Amino acid sequence: MKLSDVAKKVGVSPITISRALRNPEIVSEDLRQTILRTVDEMGYIPNLAARALAGRHNGIIGVITPALHHHGFAGLMIGIEDCLRTTEFRVQYSNTLHHVDGEAGELRSFLTQKPAGVIIAGAESYHDLLSLIENAACPIAHITDLSQEPERLVVGLDHYAAGAEPTRFLLSRGYERIGFIGRGTDIRSRRRKEGYEAAMGEAGRFDADLAIGGNEGSSTGLGRELFARLLQRVPDIDAVFAQSDDLALGVLIECAARGIRVPEDVGICGFNDLEFSAFTQPTLTTVQIPRYDIGYRVADMLRRAIRDEPPGENKVDCGFSIIPRGSTR
């Protein structure tokens, strides 16, 4: 099935069909619906390689992420796709699974296909990426910790502050021996741990034994395990700042199993404000990240750059919110 076959059926030129598929807004609503209906009926599949050869790009926006498998990424993904749904762009994902060595390879693979643009959503390091970004033929947008290198087309938050402020919140509620539970292997977790350590140091409460991590991904089971180990090491612990709601849920379950009262004996603060955190017993205090807004704004920023429109802002701090609930005093 060729583009010319669709054009003949509709009664317009092939270039009109091509333009309508690339930029639907440039043709009338009636013609657009006729073309789309005919494309569906005839089973025509656009040749993206041919489109890339004939034009500036193939219409694809690539998204490189270390955590496509994690449910915390869902909000980002929905935001990206909602922004681009009514445009001529389509989204493809690449999951690095936190392998730093794979980031440059995935970006290079996308760039060889002449994409419309790329979103790097959470790179661990820009050491091997910067030269590729500087020489790319398409715009590249970023979701980052704001301490990282990119200064253009950036949306993110300050993870150092996202570690320090929840710690200060727990201190303000009267907790003193506050533990930190999390992997601490990626840059965002490391920055939050640095913020936690600074806040504990300011209060004269820092103790290296209060922090514990693991090499596995965040899970409820890991939260139980790490909290149990932390109790053996620091029996007088009276609060936990967990680096995901999954870990916080594990701490809550382990407390229930041991007869530890929450929030009276131990306070718990999670991170991400996943849906279940509002329905546990007691409900989980947590840190809310505007994941949908981050995804939508970075996609809109990239869309504007592809169309040579002003981006509005080059670097956007979307911030975070502490959501106090029943697991803290």
DONUMAR-39563 format. One record per residue (C-alpha): residue number from 1; residue in three letters; x, y, z. Coordinates in nm, 2 decimals. Layout:
BEGIN
+-----+---------+--------+--------+--------+
! num ! residuo !     px !     py !     pz !
+-----+---------+--------+--------+--------+
! NUM !     ALA !      X !      Y !      Z !
...
+-----+---------+--------+--------+--------+
end
This chain:
BEGIN
+-----+---------+--------+--------+--------+
! num ! residuo !     px !     py !     pz !
+-----+---------+--------+--------+--------+
!   1 !     MET !   0.00 !   0.00 !   0.00 !
!   2 !     LYS !   0.15 !   0.33 !  -0.11 !
!   3 !     LEU !   0.08 !   0.69 !  -0.03 !
!   4 !     SER !  -0.03 !   0.75 !  -0.39 !
!   5 !     ASP !  -0.30 !   0.48 !  -0.35 !
!   6 !     VAL !  -0.45 !   0.67 !  -0.05 !
!   7 !     ALA !  -0.43 !   1.00 !  -0.25 !
!   8 !     LYS !  -0.61 !   0.84 !  -0.55 !
!   9 !     LYS !  -0.88 !   0.71 !  -0.32 !
!  10 !     VAL !  -0.94 !   1.04 !  -0.15 !
!  11 !     GLY !  -0.90 !   1.24 !  -0.47 !
!  12 !     VAL !  -0.61 !   1.47 !  -0.36 !
!  13 !     SER !  -0.24 !   1.48 !  -0.43 !
!  14 !     PRO !   0.01 !   1.26 !  -0.24 !
!  15 !     ILE !   0.17 !   1.57 !  -0.09 !
!  16 !     THR !  -0.16 !   1.67 !   0.06 !
!  17 !     ILE !  -0.19 !   1.32 !   0.23 !
!  18 !     SER !   0.17 !   1.35 !   0.35 !
!  19 !     ARG !   0.12 !   1.69 !   0.50 !
!  20 !     ALA !  -0.21 !   1.59 !   0.66 !
!  21 !     LEU !  -0.04 !   1.30 !   0.83 !
!  22 !     ARG !   0.26 !   1.50 !   0.95 !
!  23 !     ASN !   0.07 !   1.82 !   1.05 !
!  24 !     PRO !  -0.30 !   1.74 !   1.09 !
!  25 !     GLU !  -0.38 !   2.11 !   1.18 !
!  26 !     ILE !  -0.29 !   2.24 !   0.83 !
!  27 !     VAL !  -0.59 !   2.08 !   0.66 !
!  28 !     SER !  -0.96 !   2.12 !   0.72 !
!  29 !     GLU !  -1.14 !   1.91 !   0.97 !
!  30 !     ASP !  -1.36 !   1.74 !   0.71 !
!  31 !     LEU !  -1.06 !   1.65 !   0.49 !
!  32 !     ARG !  -0.85 !   1.53 !   0.78 !
!  33 !     GLN !  -1.13 !   1.30 !   0.89 !
!  34 !     THR !  -1.17 !   1.17 !   0.53 !
!  35 !     ILE !  -0.79 !   1.10 !   0.50 !
!  36 !     LEU !  -0.77 !   0.93 !   0.84 !
!  37 !     ARG !  -1.07 !   0.71 !   0.77 !
!  38 !     THR !  -0.93 !   0.61 !   0.43 !
!  39 !     VAL !  -0.58 !   0.54 !   0.58 !
!  40 !     ASP !  -0.75 !   0.31 !   0.84 !
!  41 !     GLU !  -0.97 !   0.14 !   0.58 !
!  42 !     MET !  -0.68 !   0.08 !   0.34 !
!  43 !     GLY !  -0.43 !  -0.02 !   0.61 !
!  44 !     TYR !  -0.17 !   0.23 !   0.50 !
!  45 !     ILE !   0.14 !   0.25 !   0.73 !
!  46 !     PRO !   0.36 !   0.56 !   0.69 !
!  47 !     ASN !   0.73 !   0.48 !   0.61 !
!  48 !     LEU !   0.91 !   0.67 !   0.89 !
!  49 !     ALA !   1.25 !   0.60 !   0.73 !
!  50 !     ALA !   1.13 !   0.76 !   0.40 !
!  51 !     ARG !   0.98 !   1.05 !   0.60 !
!  52 !     ALA !   1.32 !   1.11 !   0.77 !
!  53 !     LEU !   1.49 !   1.11 !   0.43 !
!  54 !     ALA !   1.24 !   1.35 !   0.28 !
!  55 !     GLY !   1.22 !   1.59 !   0.57 !
!  56 !     ARG !   1.39 !   1.71 !   0.88 !
!  57 !     HIS !   1.29 !   1.42 !   1.10 !
!  58 !     ASN !   1.08 !   1.10 !   1.12 !
!  59 !     GLY !   0.81 !   1.24 !   1.36 !
!  60 !     ILE !   0.93 !   1.03 !   1.66 !
!  61 !     ILE !   1.02 !   1.17 !   2.00 !
!  62 !     GLY !   1.25 !   0.93 !   2.19 !
!  63 !     VAL !   1.23 !   0.91 !   2.57 !
!  64 !     ILE !   1.53 !   0.76 !   2.75 !
!  65 !     THR !   1.46 !   0.67 !   3.11 !
!  66 !     PRO !   1.63 !   0.45 !   3.38 !
!  67 !     ALA !   1.30 !   0.34 !   3.53 !
!  68 !     LEU !   1.02 !   0.26 !   3.27 !
!  69 !     HIS !   0.94 !  -0.04 !   3.48 !
!  70 !     HIS !   0.88 !   0.16 !   3.80 !
!  71 !     HIS !   0.52 !   0.27 !   3.87 !
!  72 !     GLY !   0.65 !   0.61 !   3.98 !
!  73 !     PHE !   0.73 !   0.68 !   3.61 !
!  74 !     ALA !   0.37 !   0.64 !   3.50 !
!  75 !     GLY !   0.27 !   0.99 !   3.59 !
!  76 !     LEU !   0.56 !   1.13 !   3.38 !
!  77 !     MET !   0.47 !   0.91 !   3.09 !
!  78 !     ILE !   0.10 !   1.02 !   3.10 !
!  79 !     GLY !   0.21 !   1.38 !   3.11 !
!  80 !     ILE !   0.44 !   1.34 !   2.81 !
!  81 !     GLU !   0.18 !   1.16 !   2.61 !
!  82 !     ASP !  -0.11 !   1.39 !   2.69 !
!  83 !     CYS !   0.10 !   1.68 !   2.57 !
!  84 !     LEU !   0.18 !   1.52 !   2.24 !
!  85 !     ARG !  -0.14 !   1.32 !   2.18 !
!  86 !     THR !  -0.29 !   1.57 !   1.94 !
!  87 !     THR !   0.03 !   1.66 !   1.76 !
!  88 !     GLU !   0.21 !   1.49 !   1.46 !
!  89 !     PHE !   0.47 !   1.34 !   1.70 !
!  90 !     ARG !   0.47 !   0.98 !   1.83 !
!  91 !     VAL !   0.66 !   0.86 !   2.14 !
!  92 !     GLN !   0.91 !   0.57 !   2.17 !
!  93 !     TYR !   1.07 !   0.46 !   2.49 !
!  94 !     SER !   1.41 !   0.32 !   2.59 !
!  95 !     ASN !   1.47 !   0.18 !   2.94 !
!  96 !     THR !   1.83 !   0.18 !   3.06 !
!  97 !     LEU !   1.75 !   0.01 !   3.40 !
!  98 !     HIS !   1.99 !   0.25 !   3.57 !
!  99 !     HIS !   2.29 !   0.12 !   3.36 !
! 100 !     VAL !   2.50 !   0.43 !   3.32 !
! 101 !     ASP !   2.70 !   0.27 !   3.04 !
! 102 !     GLY !   2.38 !   0.23 !   2.83 !
! 103 !     GLU !   2.27 !   0.59 !   2.83 !
! 104 !     ALA !   2.50 !   0.72 !   2.56 !
! 105 !     GLY !   2.43 !   0.41 !   2.35 !
! 106 !     GLU !   2.06 !   0.46 !   2.37 !
! 107 !     LEU !   2.09 !   0.83 !   2.28 !
! 108 !     ARG !   2.32 !   0.74 !   1.98 !
! 109 !     SER !   2.07 !   0.48 !   1.86 !
! 110 !     PHE !   1.78 !   0.73 !   1.86 !
! 111 !     LEU !   1.99 !   1.00 !   1.69 !
! 112 !     THR !   2.08 !   0.77 !   1.40 !
! 113 !     GLN !   1.70 !   0.75 !   1.32 !
! 114 !     LYS !   1.66 !   1.13 !   1.27 !
! 115 !     PRO !   1.40 !   1.18 !   1.55 !
! 116 !     ALA !   1.20 !   1.50 !   1.59 !
! 117 !     GLY !   1.35 !   1.53 !   1.94 !
! 118 !     VAL !   1.46 !   1.33 !   2.25 !
! 119 !     ILE !   1.37 !   1.36 !   2.62 !
! 120 !     ILE !   1.64 !   1.23 !   2.86 !
! 121 !     ALA !   1.43 !   1.15 !   3.17 !
! 122 !     GLY !   1.67 !   1.10 !   3.45 !
! 123 !     ALA !   2.03 !   1.05 !   3.33 !
! 124 !     GLU !   2.27 !   0.93 !   3.59 !
! 125 !     SER !   2.57 !   1.11 !   3.43 !
! 126 !     TYR !   2.61 !   1.35 !   3.15 !
! 127 !     HIS !   2.98 !   1.28 !   3.11 !
! 128 !     ASP !   2.93 !   1.07 !   2.79 !
! 129 !     LEU !   2.62 !   1.25 !   2.68 !
! 130 !     LEU !   2.72 !   1.62 !   2.64 !
! 131 !     SER !   2.92 !   1.58 !   2.31 !
! 132 !     LEU !   2.62 !   1.39 !   2.16 !
! 133 !     ILE !   2.38 !   1.65 !   2.28 !
! 134 !     GLU !   2.59 !   1.94 !   2.15 !
! 135 !     ASN !   2.62 !   1.78 !   1.80 !
! 136 !     ALA !   2.26 !   1.65 !   1.77 !
! 137 !     ALA !   2.06 !   1.76 !   1.47 !
! 138 !     CYS !   1.74 !   1.77 !   1.69 !
! 139 !     PRO !   1.65 !   1.94 !   2.02 !
! 140 !     ILE !   1.70 !   1.74 !   2.33 !
! 141 !     ALA !   1.51 !   1.81 !   2.65 !
! 142 !     HIS !   1.59 !   1.69 !   3.00 !
! 143 !     ILE !   1.42 !   1.58 !   3.33 !
! 144 !     THR !   1.70 !   1.62 !   3.58 !
! 145 !     ASP !   1.81 !   1.70 !   3.93 !
! 146 !     LEU !   1.87 !   2.07 !   3.89 !
! 147 !     SER !   2.24 !   2.04 !   4.00 !
! 148 !     GLN !   2.32 !   1.85 !   3.67 !
! 149 !     GLU !   2.48 !   2.00 !   3.37 !
! 150 !     PRO !   2.21 !   2.09 !   3.11 !
! 151 !     GLU !   2.10 !   2.45 !   3.12 !
! 152 !     ARG !   1.86 !   2.45 !   2.83 !
! 153 !     LEU !   1.52 !   2.27 !   2.79 !
! 154 !     VAL !   1.53 !   2.14 !   3.15 !
! 155 !     VAL !   1.25 !   2.05 !   3.38 !
! 156 !     GLY !   1.31 !   1.90 !   3.73 !
! 157 !     LEU !   1.36 !   1.96 !   4.09 !
! 158 !     ASP !   1.62 !   2.01 !   4.36 !
! 159 !     HIS !   1.66 !   1.66 !   4.52 !
! 160 !     TYR !   1.89 !   1.80 !   4.78 !
! 161 !     ALA !   1.61 !   2.02 !   4.91 !
! 162 !     ALA !   1.37 !   1.72 !   4.87 !
! 163 !     GLY !   1.59 !   1.53 !   5.12 !
! 164 !     ALA !   1.65 !   1.82 !   5.36 !
! 165 !     GLU !   1.30 !   1.96 !   5.40 !
! 166 !     PRO !   1.12 !   1.63 !   5.49 !
! 167 !     THR !   1.40 !   1.57 !   5.74 !
! 168 !     ARG !   1.34 !   1.91 !   5.90 !
! 169 !     PHE !   0.96 !   1.83 !   5.89 !
! 170 !     LEU !   1.02 !   1.52 !   6.10 !
! 171 !     LEU !   1.25 !   1.71 !   6.34 !
! 172 !     SER !   0.97 !   1.97 !   6.38 !
! 173 !     ARG !   0.73 !   1.69 !   6.49 !
! 174 !     GLY !   0.96 !   1.60 !   6.78 !
! 175 !     TYR !   1.15 !   1.31 !   6.62 !
! 176 !     GLU !   1.52 !   1.30 !   6.69 !
! 177 !     ARG !   1.67 !   0.96 !   6.58 !
! 178 !     ILE !   1.56 !   0.98 !   6.22 !
! 179 !     GLY !   1.67 !   0.69 !   5.99 !
! 180 !     PHE !   1.73 !   0.72 !   5.62 !
! 181 !     ILE !   1.63 !   0.41 !   5.41 !
! 182 !     GLY !   1.70 !   0.39 !   5.04 !
! 183 !     ARG !   1.93 !   0.26 !   4.77 !
! 184 !     GLY !   2.14 !   0.58 !   4.74 !
! 185 !     THR !   2.29 !   0.45 !   4.42 !
! 186 !     ASP !   2.15 !   0.70 !   4.16 !
! 187 !     ILE !   2.21 !   1.07 !   4.16 !
! 188 !     ARG !   1.86 !   1.17 !   4.28 !
! 189 !     SER !   1.88 !   0.94 !   4.59 !
! 190 !     ARG !   2.24 !   1.05 !   4.66 !
! 191 !     ARG !   2.13 !   1.42 !   4.65 !
! 192 !     ARG !   1.84 !   1.35 !   4.88 !
! 193 !     LYS !   2.07 !   1.17 !   5.12 !
! 194 !     GLU !   2.31 !   1.46 !   5.12 !
! 195 !     GLY !   2.01 !   1.69 !   5.21 !
! 196 !     TYR !   1.90 !   1.45 !   5.49 !
! 197 !     GLU !   2.26 !   1.45 !   5.63 !
! 198 !     ALA !   2.28 !   1.83 !   5.62 !
! 199 !     ALA !   1.95 !   1.88 !   5.80 !
! 200 !     MET !   2.04 !   1.62 !   6.07 !
! 201 !     GLY !   2.38 !   1.79 !   6.10 !
! 202 !     GLU !   2.22 !   2.14 !   6.15 !
! 203 !     ALA !   2.01 !   1.99 !   6.43 !
! 204 !     GLY !   2.31 !   1.82 !   6.59 !
! 205 !     ARG !   2.14 !   1.48 !   6.53 !
! 206 !     PHE !   2.36 !   1.33 !   6.25 !
! 207 !     ASP !   2.47 !   0.97 !   6.31 !
! 208 !     ALA !   2.60 !   0.77 !   6.01 !
! 209 !     ASP !   2.45 !   0.45 !   6.16 !
! 210 !     LEU !   2.10 !   0.59 !   6.10 !
! 211 !     ALA !   2.13 !   0.55 !   5.72 !
! 212 !     ILE !   2.10 !   0.22 !   5.55 !
! 213 !     GLY !   2.05 !   0.11 !   5.18 !
! 214 !     GLY !   2.05 !  -0.18 !   4.95 !
! 215 !     ASN !   2.15 !  -0.27 !   4.59 !
! 216 !     GLU !   1.80 !  -0.40 !   4.49 !
! 217 !     GLY !   1.52 !  -0.18 !   4.35 !
! 218 !     SER !   1.27 !  -0.03 !   4.59 !
! 219 !     SER !   1.01 !  -0.27 !   4.72 !
! 220 !     THR !   0.79 !  -0.33 !   5.02 !
! 221 !     GLY !   0.99 !  -0.64 !   5.11 !
! 222 !     LEU !   1.32 !  -0.45 !   5.10 !
! 223 !     GLY !   1.16 !  -0.18 !   5.33 !
! 224 !     ARG !   1.08 !  -0.45 !   5.59 !
! 225 !     GLU !   1.43 !  -0.60 !   5.56 !
! 226 !     LEU !   1.61 !  -0.26 !   5.59 !
! 227 !     PHE !   1.41 !  -0.14 !   5.88 !
! 228 !     ALA !   1.46 !  -0.47 !   6.07 !
! 229 !     ARG !   1.84 !  -0.43 !   6.01 !
! 230 !     LEU !   1.83 !  -0.07 !   6.12 !
! 231 !     LEU !   1.65 !  -0.16 !   6.44 !
! 232 !     GLN !   1.93 !  -0.40 !   6.53 !
! 233 !     ARG !   2.19 !  -0.14 !   6.47 !
! 234 !     VAL !   2.00 !   0.16 !   6.63 !
! 235 !     PRO !   1.73 !   0.03 !   6.87 !
! 236 !     ASP !   1.63 !   0.38 !   6.98 !
! 237 !     ILE !   1.54 !   0.50 !   6.63 !
! 238 !     ASP !   1.21 !   0.70 !   6.64 !
! 239 !     ALA !   1.15 !   0.79 !   6.28 !
! 240 !     VAL !   1.23 !   0.68 !   5.92 !
! 241 !     PHE !   1.26 !   0.88 !   5.60 !
! 242 !     ALA !   1.21 !   0.62 !   5.32 !
! 243 !     GLN !   1.32 !   0.70 !   4.97 !
! 244 !     SER !   1.00 !   0.56 !   4.81 !
! 245 !     ASP !   0.65 !   0.48 !   4.93 !
! 246 !     ASP !   0.71 !   0.11 !   4.87 !
! 247 !     LEU !   0.99 !   0.12 !   5.12 !
! 248 !     ALA !   0.78 !   0.32 !   5.36 !
! 249 !     LEU !   0.50 !   0.06 !   5.33 !
! 250 !     GLY !   0.75 !  -0.21 !   5.42 !
! 251 !     VAL !   0.85 !  -0.01 !   5.73 !
! 252 !     LEU !   0.49 !   0.03 !   5.83 !
! 253 !     ILE !   0.43 !  -0.35 !   5.79 !
! 254 !     GLU !   0.74 !  -0.43 !   6.00 !
! 255 !     CYS !   0.63 !  -0.20 !   6.27 !
! 256 !     ALA !   0.28 !  -0.37 !   6.28 !
! 257 !     ALA !   0.45 !  -0.71 !   6.30 !
! 258 !     ARG !   0.67 !  -0.60 !   6.60 !
! 259 !     GLY !   0.39 !  -0.41 !   6.78 !
! 260 !     ILE !   0.56 !  -0.07 !   6.73 !
! 261 !     ARG !   0.31 !   0.21 !   6.73 !
! 262 !     VAL !   0.30 !   0.45 !   6.44 !
! 263 !     PRO !   0.33 !   0.74 !   6.48 !
! 264 !     GLU !   0.37 !   0.74 !   6.85 !
! 265 !     ASP !   0.68 !   0.52 !   6.87 !
! 266 !     VAL !   0.81 !   0.56 !   6.52 !
! 267 !     GLY !   0.72 !   0.82 !   6.25 !
! 268 !     ILE !   0.74 !   0.73 !   5.88 !
! 269 !     CYS !   0.77 !   0.96 !   5.58 !
! 270 !     GLY !   0.77 !   0.81 !   5.23 !
! 271 !     PHE !   0.85 !   0.96 !   4.89 !
! 272 !     ASN !   0.65 !   0.99 !   4.56 !
! 273 !     ASP !   0.29 !   1.00 !   4.70 !
! 274 !     LEU !   0.18 !   0.69 !   4.52 !
! 275 !     GLU !  -0.19 !   0.62 !   4.53 !
! 276 !     PHE !  -0.19 !   0.36 !   4.80 !
! 277 !     SER !  -0.01 !   0.60 !   5.05 !
! 278 !     ALA !  -0.35 !   0.77 !   5.12 !
! 279 !     PHE !  -0.52 !   0.43 !   5.20 !
! 280 !     THR !  -0.28 !   0.26 !   5.44 !
! 281 !     GLN !  -0.35 !   0.23 !   5.81 !
! 282 !     PRO !  -0.23 !   0.48 !   5.93 !
! 283 !     THR !  -0.21 !   0.68 !   5.61 !
! 284 !     LEU !   0.15 !   0.76 !   5.50 !
! 285 !     THR !   0.31 !   1.10 !   5.53 !
! 286 !     THR !   0.50 !   1.14 !   5.20 !
! 287 !     VAL !   0.67 !   1.38 !   4.96 !
! 288 !     GLN !   0.47 !   1.45 !   4.65 !
! 289 !     ILE !   0.65 !   1.51 !   4.32 !
! 290 !     PRO !   0.44 !   1.67 !   4.04 !
! 291 !     ARG !   0.53 !   1.39 !   3.80 !
! 292 !     TYR !   0.24 !   1.46 !   3.55 !
! 293 !     ASP !   0.33 !   1.83 !   3.54 !
! 294 !     ILE !   0.70 !   1.75 !   3.49 !
! 295 !     GLY !   0.62 !   1.52 !   3.20 !
! 296 !     TYR !   0.38 !   1.76 !   3.04 !
! 297 !     ARG !   0.60 !   2.06 !   3.07 !
! 298 !     VAL !   0.92 !   1.89 !   2.93 !
! 299 !     ALA !   0.72 !   1.76 !   2.63 !
! 300 !     ASP !   0.57 !   2.10 !   2.57 !
! 301 !     MET !   0.91 !   2.26 !   2.59 !
! 302 !     LEU !   1.05 !   2.01 !   2.34 !
! 303 !     ARG !   0.75 !   2.05 !   2.11 !
! 304 !     ARG !   0.81 !   2.43 !   2.10 !
! 305 !     ALA !   1.18 !   2.37 !   2.03 !
! 306 !     ILE !   1.11 !   2.14 !   1.74 !
! 307 !     ARG !   0.88 !   2.40 !   1.58 !
! 308 !     ASP !   1.14 !   2.68 !   1.64 !
! 309 !     GLU !   0.90 !   2.85 !   1.89 !
! 310 !     PRO !   1.03 !   3.03 !   2.21 !
! 311 !     PRO !   1.05 !   2.77 !   2.49 !
! 312 !     GLY !   0.91 !   3.01 !   2.75 !
! 313 !     GLU !   1.16 !   2.91 !   3.02 !
! 314 !     ASN !   1.49 !   2.72 !   2.96 !
! 315 !     LYS !   1.51 !   2.57 !   3.31 !
! 316 !     VAL !   1.20 !   2.50 !   3.53 !
! 317 !     ASP !   1.20 !   2.39 !   3.89 !
! 318 !     CYS !   0.87 !   2.20 !   3.95 !
! 319 !     GLY !   0.94 !   2.16 !   4.32 !
! 320 !     PHE !   0.78 !   1.92 !   4.57 !
! 321 !     SER !   0.53 !   1.91 !   4.85 !
! 322 !     ILE !   0.53 !   1.74 !   5.19 !
! 323 !     ILE !   0.19 !   1.57 !   5.25 !
! 324 !     PRO !   0.14 !   1.52 !   5.63 !
! 325 !     ARG !  -0.07 !   1.22 !   5.71 !
! 326 !     GLY !  -0.13 !   0.97 !   5.99 !
! 327 !     SER !   0.22 !   0.81 !   6.00 !
! 328 !     THR !   0.37 !   1.12 !   6.17 !
! 329 !     ARG !   0.28 !   1.31 !   6.48 !
+-----+---------+--------+--------+--------+
end
